[in-house]
């Protein structure tokens, strides 16, 4: 139905991971290369755009988590002409603390 279309996040060739009962997806391709990161909250079936990826736009990146540390790492990828060998740390708790300021 139309309501479900409002909750769609469409990203191809991106990265995904889960921390603290929430899902994250992003850093890939929509109609262009994206550095956007989205957070999915199952409790209310909602998607929110979150800051957190400060690297260059890319596709084919990888991600892994240390759930016990509430941290994820997004690494590698390409923008089509360059390959990246960098690593970025993502901490959702830091985002929540910044929102409280």
C-alpha positions as CSV (number, residue, x, y, z in Angstrom):
1,X,0.0,0.0,0.0
2,X,1.0,3.7,-0.2
3,X,2.0,3.8,3.4
4,X,4.8,1.2,2.9
5,X,6.3,3.3,0.0
6,X,7.1,6.1,2.5
7,X,9.3,3.7,4.4
8,X,11.4,2.5,1.5
9,X,15.1,3.0,1.4
10,X,16.6,1.9,-1.9
11,X,20.3,1.6,-2.1
12,X,22.3,-0.7,-4.4
13,X,25.9,-1.8,-4.0
14,X,26.0,-0.4,-0.4
15,X,26.8,-1.6,3.0
16,X,24.5,-2.8,5.8
17,X,25.0,-3.8,9.5
18,X,23.0,-4.0,12.7
19,X,23.8,-2.6,16.2
20,X,21.7,-2.4,19.3
21,X,18.6,-3.8,17.7
22,X,18.6,-1.3,14.8
23,X,19.6,-1.8,11.2
24,X,21.7,0.5,9.1
25,X,22.1,0.7,5.4
26,X,23.7,3.2,3.0
27,X,26.9,4.4,1.3
28,X,26.1,3.1,-2.2
29,X,24.1,4.0,-5.2
30,X,20.6,5.4,-5.6
31,X,20.5,7.4,-8.8
32,X,24.0,8.7,-8.0
33,X,26.8,7.7,-5.6
34,X,25.7,8.3,-2.0
35,X,27.4,8.9,1.4
36,X,24.0,8.8,3.1
37,X,23.5,6.4,6.0
38,X,19.9,5.3,7.1
39,X,18.8,3.8,10.4
40,X,15.9,1.4,10.6
41,X,14.0,1.1,13.9
42,X,11.8,-2.1,13.9
43,X,9.8,-0.9,17.0
44,X,8.0,1.7,14.9
45,X,8.9,0.4,11.4
46,X,10.7,3.7,10.5
47,X,13.8,4.8,8.6
48,X,15.7,7.9,9.5
49,X,18.7,9.5,7.8
50,X,21.6,9.7,10.2
51,X,24.9,11.5,10.0
52,X,27.9,9.3,10.6
53,X,29.7,8.5,7.4
54,X,32.3,11.2,6.7
55,X,34.2,9.5,3.9
56,X,33.9,10.0,0.2
57,X,30.9,8.8,-1.8
58,X,31.4,5.2,-2.8
59,X,29.9,1.8,-3.8
60,X,30.9,-1.8,-3.0
61,X,32.1,-0.9,0.5
62,X,32.2,-3.4,3.3
63,X,31.0,-3.2,6.9
64,X,31.4,-5.2,10.1
65,X,30.4,-4.6,13.7
66,X,31.6,-5.1,17.2
67,X,28.1,-5.2,18.8
68,X,29.6,-5.5,22.3
69,X,31.3,-2.2,21.7
70,X,28.3,-0.6,19.8
71,X,30.6,0.2,16.9
72,X,30.6,-0.5,13.2
73,X,33.3,0.0,10.6
74,X,32.7,0.9,7.0
75,X,35.7,0.3,4.7
76,X,37.0,0.1,1.2
77,X,34.9,0.6,-1.9
78,X,35.2,2.5,-5.2
79,X,33.8,5.6,-6.7
80,X,34.2,4.2,-10.2
81,X,37.6,5.7,-10.9
82,X,39.4,5.2,-7.6
83,X,39.6,2.4,-5.1
84,X,39.6,3.3,-1.4
85,X,41.6,1.6,1.3
86,X,40.2,3.6,4.3
87,X,38.2,2.6,7.3
88,X,35.5,4.7,9.1
89,X,34.2,4.1,12.6
90,X,30.5,4.5,13.3
91,X,29.1,4.8,16.8
92,X,25.3,5.2,17.1
93,X,25.5,6.2,20.8
94,X,27.6,9.2,19.8
95,X,24.9,10.4,17.4
96,X,22.3,10.2,20.2
97,X,24.5,12.2,22.6
98,X,25.0,14.8,19.9
99,X,21.2,15.0,19.3
100,X,20.8,15.9,23.0
101,X,23.0,19.0,22.8
